């Protein structure tokens, strides 16, 4: 997905993109699937996306919050204690060069780290965005986060929170967001061509996965038939 995006996206970009994290951040904000997960420092932006990005859902929804200071400290400690240890820059900041260096390693542990682009794209800027990266591609984000919590020392404050928003309150929240001019048009600046291009890449990935699943299913059936004949 990264290589496919890099091949053609430069035609629509005004500024050069150098680092892997910058490329992935751009992909993420234009709808191309990545291992990054979007967060925001703005509760109002979080509310907008929780309410369906302009299309209110039919059920209650939730906003999740993570204590960022605890999170960065925790990820750094786990990386340092991982066997074999993964060299980590000093201080609380997980720098761009560090994440770029380890992002595609084969033996990454299920640890989540902040991914900070060198150049923040326009969408990330207006959304007050923060990107979190699950280093492992073998485990789901939720599993990695759970492991970080379970392997943690006791903390005096709550570090992960879930706020339930009842569907009967949606109109009040939508009205409040309108007053603050928080809507899709204000949160998604940039060339529409990249949105269309990203959607094409997403569909290609979906077709590729469907073909892989179909091929895997056929191989299982063939193995079963072979065993039946041999028995």
MIDOSE-1310 file (N, C-alpha, C; in nm, 2 decimals, decimal comma, always signed):
residues 231
xxxx	+0,08/-0,12/+0,00/+0,00/+0,00/+0,00/+0,09/+0,13/+0,00; +0,19/+0,12/+0,08/+0,29/+0,23/+0,08/+0,35/+0,26/-0,05; +0,40/+0,16/-0,11/+0,47/+0,18/-0,24/+0,37/+0,22/-0,35; +0,25/+0,17/-0,35/+0,14/+0,21/-0,44/+0,11/+0,36/-0,43
xxxx	+0,10/+0,40/-0,30/+0,07/+0,54/-0,28/+0,18/+0,63/-0,32; +0,30/+0,59/-0,29/+0,42/+0,67/-0,32/+0,44/+0,69/-0,47; +0,40/+0,59/-0,55/+0,42/+0,59/-0,69/+0,34/+0,71/-0,76; +0,22/+0,73/-0,71/+0,13/+0,82/-0,79/+0,09/+0,95/-0,71
xxxx	+0,11/+0,95/-0,57/+0,05/+1,06/-0,49/+0,13/+1,19/-0,52; +0,26/+1,17/-0,56/+0,34/+1,29/-0,57/+0,28/+1,39/-0,68; +0,20/+1,34/-0,77/+0,14/+1,43/-0,87/+0,04/+1,53/-0,80; -0,01/+1,49/-0,68/-0,11/+1,58/-0,62/-0,05/+1,65/-0,50
xxxx	+0,08/+1,64/-0,47/+0,13/+1,70/-0,35/+0,21/+1,83/-0,39; +0,20/+1,93/-0,31/+0,27/+2,05/-0,33/+0,41/+2,05/-0,26; +0,42/+1,97/-0,15/+0,54/+1,97/-0,08/+0,60/+1,82/-0,08; +0,73/+1,81/-0,08/+0,79/+1,68/-0,08/+0,76/+1,60/+0,05
xxxx	+0,76/+1,47/+0,05/+0,74/+1,39/+0,16/+0,86/+1,29/+0,17; +0,92/+1,29/+0,28/+1,05/+1,22/+0,29/+1,04/+1,09/+0,38; +0,99/+1,10/+0,50/+1,00/+0,99/+0,59/+0,88/+0,89/+0,58; +0,90/+0,77/+0,62/+0,79/+0,67/+0,62/+0,67/+0,72/+0,70
xxxx	+0,70/+0,77/+0,82/+0,59/+0,81/+0,91/+0,51/+0,92/+0,84; +0,58/+1,02/+0,77/+0,51/+1,12/+0,70/+0,42/+1,07/+0,59; +0,47/+0,97/+0,51/+0,39/+0,90/+0,41/+0,27/+0,83/+0,47; +0,29/+0,76/+0,58/+0,18/+0,68/+0,64/+0,08/+0,78/+0,69
xxxx	+0,12/+0,89/+0,75/+0,03/+0,99/+0,80/-0,06/+1,05/+0,69; +0,01/+1,08/+0,58/-0,07/+1,13/+0,46/-0,17/+1,03/+0,41; -0,12/+0,90/+0,40/-0,21/+0,79/+0,36/-0,33/+0,78/+0,45; -0,30/+0,78/+0,58/-0,41/+0,77/+0,68/-0,52/+0,88/+0,67
xxxx	-0,47/+1,00/+0,65/-0,57/+1,11/+0,65/-0,64/+1,13/+0,51; -0,60/+1,05/+0,42/-0,68/+1,05/+0,29/-0,75/+0,91/+0,26; -0,75/+0,83/+0,37/-0,83/+0,71/+0,36/-0,77/+0,58/+0,32; -0,63/+0,58/+0,30/-0,57/+0,46/+0,26/-0,54/+0,38/+0,39
xxxx	-0,57/+0,25/+0,39/-0,55/+0,17/+0,51/-0,40/+0,17/+0,56; -0,38/+0,19/+0,68/-0,24/+0,18/+0,74/-0,26/+0,12/+0,88; -0,15/+0,09/+0,95/-0,15/+0,04/+1,09/-0,16/+0,16/+1,19; -0,16/+0,28/+1,14/-0,18/+0,40/+1,23/-0,32/+0,41/+1,27
xxxx	-0,34/+0,46/+1,39/-0,48/+0,49/+1,44/-0,48/+0,64/+1,48; -0,59/+0,71/+1,43/-0,60/+0,85/+1,45/-0,66/+0,88/+1,59; -0,60/+0,97/+1,66/-0,65/+1,03/+1,78/-0,65/+1,18/+1,77; -0,71/+1,25/+1,86/-0,71/+1,40/+1,85/-0,70/+1,46/+1,99
xxxx	-0,64/+1,57/+2,00/-0,63/+1,64/+2,13/-0,76/+1,72/+2,15; -0,85/+1,73/+2,05/-0,97/+1,81/+2,06/-1,09/+1,72/+2,09; -1,16/+1,74/+2,21/-1,28/+1,66/+2,24/-1,39/+1,69/+2,13; -1,39/+1,81/+2,07/-1,50/+1,84/+1,98/-1,47/+1,76/+1,85
xxxx	-1,35/+1,75/+1,80/-1,32/+1,68/+1,68/-1,35/+1,53/+1,71; -1,31/+1,48/+1,83/-1,34/+1,34/+1,86/-1,49/+1,32/+1,86; -1,57/+1,41/+1,91/-1,71/+1,40/+1,90/-1,77/+1,39/+1,76; -1,71/+1,48/+1,67/-1,75/+1,48/+1,53/-1,74/+1,34/+1,47
xxxx	-1,62/+1,27/+1,49/-1,60/+1,14/+1,43/-1,68/+1,03/+1,50; -1,70/+1,05/+1,63/-1,78/+0,95/+1,71/-1,93/+0,96/+1,65; -1,97/+1,07/+1,61/-2,11/+1,09/+1,56/-2,12/+1,05/+1,41; -2,02/+0,98/+1,36/-2,03/+0,93/+1,23/-1,98/+1,02/+1,12
xxxx	-1,90/+1,13/+1,15/-1,84/+1,21/+1,05/-1,95/+1,28/+0,96; -2,06/+1,32/+1,03/-2,17/+1,38/+0,96/-2,29/+1,29/+0,93; -2,27/+1,16/+0,95/-2,38/+1,07/+0,94/-2,41/+1,00/+1,07; -2,50/+1,06/+1,15/-2,52/+1,01/+1,29/-2,56/+0,86/+1,29
xxxx	-2,50/+0,78/+1,37/-2,53/+0,63/+1,38/-2,66/+0,61/+1,45; -2,71/+0,49/+1,44/-2,84/+0,46/+1,50/-2,83/+0,40/+1,64; -2,71/+0,39/+1,70/-2,69/+0,34/+1,83/-2,61/+0,44/+1,91; -2,59/+0,41/+2,04/-2,50/+0,48/+2,13/-2,36/+0,46/+2,08
xxxx	-2,28/+0,57/+2,10/-2,14/+0,56/+2,05/-2,05/+0,59/+2,17; -1,92/+0,59/+2,15/-1,83/+0,62/+2,26/-1,71/+0,69/+2,21; -1,65/+0,77/+2,30/-1,52/+0,84/+2,28/-1,42/+0,78/+2,38; -1,31/+0,74/+2,33/-1,20/+0,68/+2,41/-1,09/+0,79/+2,44
xxxx	-1,04/+0,79/+2,55/-0,93/+0,89/+2,59/-0,82/+0,81/+2,66; -0,69/+0,85/+2,62/-0,57/+0,79/+2,68/-0,49/+0,90/+2,74; -0,44/+0,87/+2,86/-0,34/+0,96/+2,93/-0,21/+0,96/+2,85; -0,18/+1,06/+2,77/-0,07/+1,06/+2,68/+0,06/+1,05/+2,75
xxxx	+0,07/+1,13/+2,86/+0,20/+1,12/+2,94/+0,23/+0,98/+2,99; +0,13/+0,92/+3,05/+0,15/+0,78/+3,09/+0,18/+0,69/+2,98; +0,11/+0,71/+2,87/+0,13/+0,62/+2,75/+0,27/+0,63/+2,70; +0,32/+0,75/+2,68/+0,46/+0,76/+2,62/+0,56/+0,70/+2,72
xxxx	+0,55/+0,73/+2,85/+0,64/+0,67/+2,95/+0,63/+0,52/+2,95; +0,51/+0,47/+2,94/+0,49/+0,32/+2,94/+0,55/+0,25/+2,82; +0,53/+0,31/+2,70/+0,58/+0,25/+2,58/+0,74/+0,25/+2,58; +0,80/+0,36/+2,63/+0,94/+0,37/+2,63/+1,00/+0,27/+2,73
xxxx	+0,93/+0,25/+2,84/+0,98/+0,15/+2,94/+0,97/+0,01/+2,89; +0,86/-0,02/+2,82/+0,85/-0,16/+2,76/+0,95/-0,18/+2,65; +0,98/-0,08/+2,57/+1,07/-0,10/+2,46/+1,21/-0,13/+2,52; +1,24/-0,06/+2,63/+1,37/-0,07/+2,69/+1,39/-0,21/+2,76
xxxx	+1,28/-0,26/+2,81/+1,28/-0,39/+2,88/+1,26/-0,51/+2,79; +1,22/-0,48/+2,66/+1,19/-0,59/+2,57/+1,32/-0,67/+2,54; +1,30/-0,80/+2,53/+1,42/-0,89/+2,50/+1,40/-0,95/+2,36; +1,50/-0,93/+2,27/+1,61/-0,84/+2,30/+1,57/-0,69/+2,30
xxxx	+1,64/-0,61/+2,38/+1,60/-0,47/+2,39/+1,60/-0,39/+2,26; +1,51/-0,30/+2,24/+1,51/-0,22/+2,12/+1,56/-0,08/+2,16; +1,68/-0,04/+2,10/+1,73/+0,09/+2,14/+1,63/+0,20/+2,12; +1,63/+0,29/+2,22/+1,53/+0,39/+2,22/+1,59/+0,52/+2,25
xxxx	+1,55/+0,63/+2,19/+1,61/+0,76/+2,22/+1,58/+0,81/+2,36; +1,66/+0,89/+2,41/+1,65/+0,93/+2,55/+1,53/+1,03/+2,56; +1,47/+1,05/+2,68/+1,37/+1,14/+2,70/+1,23/+1,08/+2,67; +1,13/+1,16/+2,68/+0,99/+1,11/+2,66/+0,95/+1,11/+2,51
xxxx	+1,02/+1,18/+2,43/+0,98/+1,19/+2,29/+1,02/+1,07/+2,21; +0,93/+1,01/+2,13/+0,96/+0,90/+2,04/+0,99/+0,97/+1,91; +1,11/+0,99/+1,87/+1,14/+1,07/+1,75/+1,11/+1,00/+1,62; +1,10/+1,08/+1,52/+1,06/+1,03/+1,39/+1,16/+0,93/+1,33
xxxx	+1,29/+0,96/+1,35/+1,39/+0,87/+1,29/+1,38/+0,73/+1,36; +1,35/+0,73/+1,49/+1,34/+0,60/+1,56/+1,23/+0,52/+1,51; +1,11/+0,57/+1,50/+1,00/+0,50/+1,45/+1,02/+0,45/+1,31; +1,08/+0,54/+1,23/+1,11/+0,50/+1,09/+1,20/+0,38/+1,08
xxxx	+1,29/+0,37/+1,18/+1,39/+0,27/+1,18/+1,33/+0,13/+1,21; +1,23/+0,13/+1,30/+1,18/+0,00/+1,34/+1,04/-0,04/+1,29; +0,98/+0,05/+1,22/+0,84/+0,03/+1,19/+0,81/-0,10/+1,11; +0,90/-0,14/+1,02/+0,88/-0,26/+0,94/+0,97/-0,38/+0,98
xxxx	+1,02/-0,37/+1,10/+1,09/-0,49/+1,15/+1,00/-0,61/+1,17; +1,06/-0,73/+1,15/+0,98/-0,85/+1,15/+0,94/-0,90/+1,29; +1,03/-0,86/+1,39/+1,01/-0,91/+1,53/+0,97/-0,81/+1,63; +0,89/-0,71/+1,58/+0,85/-0,60/+1,67/+0,75/-0,66/+1,78
xxxx	+0,76/-0,61/+1,90/+0,67/-0,66/+2,01/+0,54/-0,58/+2,00; +0,43/-0,64/+2,06/+0,30/-0,57/+2,06/+0,30/-0,45/+2,15; +0,37/-0,34/+2,11/+0,38/-0,22/+2,19/+0,33/-0,10/+2,10; +0,26/-0,01/+2,15/+0,21/+0,10/+2,07/+0,29/+0,22/+2,11
xxxx	+0,33/+0,30/+2,00/+0,41/+0,42/+2,02/+0,35/+0,53/+1,94; +0,37/+0,66/+1,99/+0,33/+0,77/+1,90/+0,41/+0,78/+1,78; +0,35/+0,82/+1,67/+0,41/+0,83/+1,54/+0,40/+0,98/+1,50; +0,51/+1,05/+1,50/+0,51/+1,20/+1,48/+0,57/+1,23/+1,35
xxxx	+0,49/+1,28/+1,25/+0,55/+1,32/+1,12/+0,64/+1,44/+1,14; +0,74/+1,45/+1,05/+0,82/+1,57/+1,05/+0,74/+1,69/+0,99; +0,67/+1,66/+0,89/+0,58/+1,76/+0,83/+0,43/+1,72/+0,85; +0,36/+1,80/+0,93/+0,22/+1,77/+0,96/+0,14/+1,81/+0,84
xxxx	+0,06/+1,72/+0,78/-0,02/+1,76/+0,67/-0,14/+1,84/+0,72; -0,21/+1,91/+0,63/-0,32/+2,00/+0,66/-0,43/+1,94/+0,74; -0,47/+1,82/+0,70/-0,58/+1,75/+0,77/-0,54/+1,72/+0,92; -0,42/+1,67/+0,94/-0,38/+1,64/+1,07/-0,37/+1,77/+1,16
xxxx	-0,33/+1,88/+1,09/-0,32/+2,00/+1,16/-0,46/+2,05/+1,21; -0,56/+2,06/+1,12/-0,69/+2,11/+1,16/-0,76/+2,02/+1,25; -0,73/+1,89/+1,24/-0,80/+1,79/+1,33/-0,73/+1,78/+1,47; -0,62/+1,86/+1,49/-0,54/+1,85/+1,61/-0,50/+1,70/+1,63
xxxx	-0,45/+1,64/+1,53/-0,43/+1,49/+1,53/-0,31/+1,45/+1,60; -0,32/+1,32/+1,65/-0,21/+1,25/+1,71/-0,22/+1,11/+1,65; -0,11/+1,05/+1,60/-0,11/+0,92/+1,55/-0,04/+0,82/+1,64; -0,11/+0,71/+1,66/-0,05/+0,60/+1,74/-0,03/+0,48/+1,65
xxxx	+0,09/+0,42/+1,67/+0,13/+0,31/+1,58/+0,15/+0,18/+1,66; +0,08/+0,07/+1,62/+0,11/-0,06/+1,68/+0,23/-0,12/+1,61; +0,34/-0,14/+1,68/+0,46/-0,18/+1,62/+0,45/-0,32/+1,56; +0,36/-0,40/+1,62/+0,34/-0,54/+1,58/+0,23/-0,55/+1,47
xxxx	+0,26/-0,62/+1,36/+0,15/-0,65/+1,27/+0,08/-0,78/+1,29; +0,12/-0,85/+1,40/+0,06/-0,98/+1,43/-0,05/-0,97/+1,53; -0,06/-0,86/+1,60/-0,16/-0,84/+1,70/-0,25/-0,72/+1,68; -0,37/-0,72/+1,72/-0,47/-0,61/+1,70/-0,43/-0,50/+1,80
xxxx	-0,46/-0,38/+1,76/-0,43/-0,26/+1,85/-0,48/-0,28/+1,99; -0,61/-0,33/+2,00/-0,67/-0,34/+2,13/-0,59/-0,44/+2,22; -0,54/-0,55/+2,16/-0,46/-0,65/+2,23/-0,33/-0,58/+2,28; -0,26/-0,51/+2,19/-0,14/-0,44/+2,23/-0,16/-0,34/+2,34
xxxx	-0,27/-0,27/+2,34/-0,30/-0,17/+2,44/-0,33/-0,24/+2,57; -0,40/-0,35/+2,56/-0,44/-0,43/+2,68/-0,31/-0,49/+2,75; -0,21/-0,53/+2,67/-0,09/-0,59/+2,73/-0,01/-0,47/+2,79; -0,02/-0,35/+2,74/+0,05/-0,24/+2,80/-0,01/-0,21/+2,94
xxxx	-0,14/-0,22/+2,95/-0,21/-0,20/+3,07/-0,18/-0,31/+3,17; -0,19/-0,43/+3,13/-0,17/-0,55/+3,22/-0,03/-0,55/+3,28; +0,07/-0,51/+3,20/+0,21/-0,52/+3,24/+0,25/-0,39/+3,30; +0,16/-0,31/+3,35/+0,19/-0,18/+3,40/+0,19/-0,19/+3,56
xxxx	+0,28/-0,11/+3,62/+0,27/-0,09/+3,76/+0,15/-0,01/+3,80; +0,11/-0,01/+3,92/-0,01/+0,06/+3,97/+0,01/+0,21/+3,95; -0,09/+0,27/+3,89/-0,09/+0,42/+3,87/-0,20/+0,48/+3,96; -0,18/+0,60/+4,00/-0,27/+0,67/+4,09/-0,39/+0,73/+4,02
xxxx	-0,39/+0,73/+3,89/-0,50/+0,79/+3,81/-0,54/+0,70/+3,70; -0,66/+0,72/+3,65/-0,71/+0,64/+3,54/-0,65/+0,69/+3,41; -0,59/+0,59/+3,34/-0,52/+0,63/+3,22/-0,59/+0,60/+3,09; -0,70/+0,52/+3,09/-0,78/+0,49/+2,98/-0,93/+0,51/+3,02
xxxx	-1,00/+0,59/+2,94/-1,14/+0,62/+2,97/-1,23/+0,60/+2,85; -1,35/+0,57/+2,88/-1,45/+0,55/+2,78/-1,58/+0,63/+2,81; -1,61/+0,72/+2,72/-1,73/+0,81/+2,75/-1,84/+0,77/+2,65; -1,95/+0,72/+2,71/-2,06/+0,68/+2,63/-2,15/+0,80/+2,59
xxxx	-2,19/+0,81/+2,47/-2,28/+0,92/+2,42/-2,41/+0,85/+2,38; -2,52/+0,89/+2,45/-2,65/+0,83/+2,42/-2,70/+0,89/+2,29; -2,77/+0,81/+2,21/-2,81/+0,85/+2,08/-2,92/+0,96/+2,09; -3,00/+0,97/+2,20/-3,10/+1,07/+2,21/-3,04/+1,21/+2,24
xxxx	-2,91/+1,21/+2,27/-2,84/+1,34/+2,29/-2,77/+1,39/+2,16; -2,78/+1,32/+2,05/-2,71/+1,35/+1,93/-2,74/+1,49/+1,88; -2,87/+1,53/+1,87/-2,91/+1,66/+1,82/-2,84/+1,78/+1,90; -2,83/+1,76/+2,03/-2,77/+1,87/+2,11/-2,62/+1,88/+2,07
xxxx	-2,55/+1,77/+2,06/-2,41/+1,77/+2,03/-2,38/+1,82/+1,88; -2,47/+1,78/+1,79/-2,45/+1,82/+1,65/-2,47/+1,97/+1,64; -2,57/+2,03/+1,71/-2,59/+2,17/+1,72/-2,46/+2,24/+1,77; -2,40/+2,19/+1,88/-2,29/+2,25/+1,94/-2,17/+2,25/+1,84
xxxx	-2,15/+2,14/+1,76/-2,04/+2,13/+1,67/-2,07/+2,23/+1,55; -2,19/+2,25/+1,51/-2,22/+2,34/+1,40/-2,18/+2,48/+1,45; -2,21/+2,52/+1,57/-2,17/+2,65/+1,63/-2,02/+2,67/+1,62; -1,94/+2,56/+1,63/-1,80/+2,57/+1,63/-1,74/+2,55/+1,49
xxxx	-1,83/+2,54/+1,39/-1,78/+2,52/+1,25/-1,70/+2,39/+1,24; -1,74/+2,29/+1,31/-1,67/+2,16/+1,30/-1,75/+2,07/+1,22; -1,71/+2,05/+1,10/-1,78/+1,96/+1,01/-1,68/+1,90/+0,91; -1,73/+1,82/+0,82/-1,64/+1,75/+0,72/-1,56/+1,85/+0,64
xxxx	-1,63/+1,95/+0,59/-1,56/+2,05/+0,50/-1,45/+2,12/+0,57; -1,46/+2,15/+0,70/-1,35/+2,22/+0,77/-1,24/+2,12/+0,82; -1,27/+2,00/+0,84/-1,18/+1,90/+0,89/-1,10/+1,83/+0,78; -1,14/+1,84/+0,65/-1,08/+1,76/+0,54/-1,04/+1,86/+0,43
xxxx	-0,94/+1,95/+0,45/-0,89/+2,03/+0,34/-0,80/+1,94/+0,26; -0,75/+2,00/+0,14/-0,66/+1,92/+0,06/-0,72/+1,88/-0,07; -0,64/+1,83/-0,16/-0,68/+1,79/-0,29/-0,78/+1,67/-0,29; -0,89/+1,68/-0,35/-0,99/+1,57/-0,36/-0,93/+1,45/-0,44
xxxx	-0,84/+1,48/-0,53/-0,78/+1,37/-0,61/-0,72/+1,27/-0,52; -0,66/+1,31/-0,41/-0,59/+1,21/-0,32/-0,70/+1,12/-0,26; -0,81/+1,18/-0,23/-0,92/+1,10/-0,17/-0,96/+0,99/-0,27; -0,98/+1,03/-0,39/-1,02/+0,93/-0,49/-0,92/+0,82/-0,51
xxxx	-0,79/+0,87/-0,52/-0,68/+0,78/-0,54/-0,67/+0,68/-0,42; -0,69/+0,73/-0,30/-0,68/+0,64/-0,18/-0,80/+0,54/-0,18; -0,91/+0,58/-0,23/-1,03/+0,49/-0,23/-1,00/+0,38/-0,33; -0,93/+0,41/-0,44/-0,89/+0,31/-0,54/-0,79/+0,21/-0,48
xxxx	-0,70/+0,26/-0,40/-0,60/+0,17/-0,33/-0,67/+0,08/-0,23; -0,77/+0,14/-0,16/-0,84/+0,06/-0,06/-0,92/-0,05/-0,13; -0,98/-0,03/-0,24/-1,06/-0,13/-0,31/-0,96/-0,24/-0,37; -0,84/-0,20/-0,41/-0,75/-0,29/-0,46/-0,71/-0,39/-0,34
xxxx	-0,69/-0,33/-0,23/-0,65/-0,41/-0,11/-0,77/-0,51/-0,08; -0,89/-0,46/-0,08/-1,00/-0,55/-0,05/-1,01/-0,66/-0,15; -0,99/-0,63/-0,28/-1,00/-0,74/-0,38/-0,88/-0,84/-0,36; -0,76/-0,79/-0,32/-0,65/-0,88/-0,30/-0,67/-0,97/-0,18
xxxx	-0,73/-0,91/-0,07/-0,76/-0,99/+0,04/-0,86/-1,10/+0,01; -0,97/-1,06/-0,06/-1,07/-1,15/-0,10/-1,01/-1,27/-0,18; -0,92/-1,24/-0,28/-0,86/-1,34/-0,36/-0,78/-1,43/-0,27; -0,70/-1,38/-0,18/-0,62/-1,46/-0,09/-0,70/-1,55/+0,00
xxxx	-0,82/-1,50/+0,05/-0,91/-1,58/+0,13/-0,97/-1,69/+0,05; -1,01/-1,66/-0,08/-1,06/-1,76/-0,17/-0,96/-1,87/-0,20; -0,84/-1,83/-0,23/-0,73/-1,92/-0,26/-0,70/-2,01/-0,14; -0,70/-1,95/-0,02/-0,67/-2,03/+0,10/-0,78/-2,13/+0,12
xxxx	-0,91/-2,09/+0,10/-1,02/-2,18/+0,12/-1,01/-2,30/+0,02; -0,97/-2,27/-0,10/-0,96/-2,38/-0,20/-0,85/-2,48/-0,16; -0,74/-2,42/-0,11/-0,63/-2,51/-0,07/-0,67/-2,60/+0,04; -0,75/-2,55/+0,14/-0,80/-2,63/+0,25/-0,89/-2,75/+0,20
xxxx	-0,98/-2,71/+0,10/-1,07/-2,81/+0,05/-0,99/-2,92/-0,03; -0,89/-2,88/-0,10/-0,81/-2,97/-0,18/-0,73/-3,07/-0,08; -0,68/-3,01/+0,03/-0,61/-3,09/+0,13/-0,71/-3,20/+0,19; -0,83/-3,15/+0,22/-0,93/-3,24/+0,27/-0,96/-3,36/+0,18
xxxx	-0,98/-3,32/+0,05/-1,01/-3,42/-0,06/-0,89/-3,52/-0,07; -0,77/-3,47/-0,06/-0,65/-3,56/-0,07/-0,65/-3,66/+0,05; -0,68/-3,61/+0,17/-0,68/-3,70/+0,28/-0,79/-3,80/+0,27; -0,91/-3,76/+0,22/-1,02/-3,86/+0,20/-0,98/-3,97/+0,11
xxx	-0,91/-3,93/+0,00/-0,87/-4,03/-0,10/-0,76/-4,13/-0,05; -0,67/-4,07/+0,03/-0,56/-4,15/+0,08/-0,61/-4,24/+0,20; -0,72/-4,21/+0,26/-0,77/-4,29/+0,37/-0,87/-4,40/+0,31
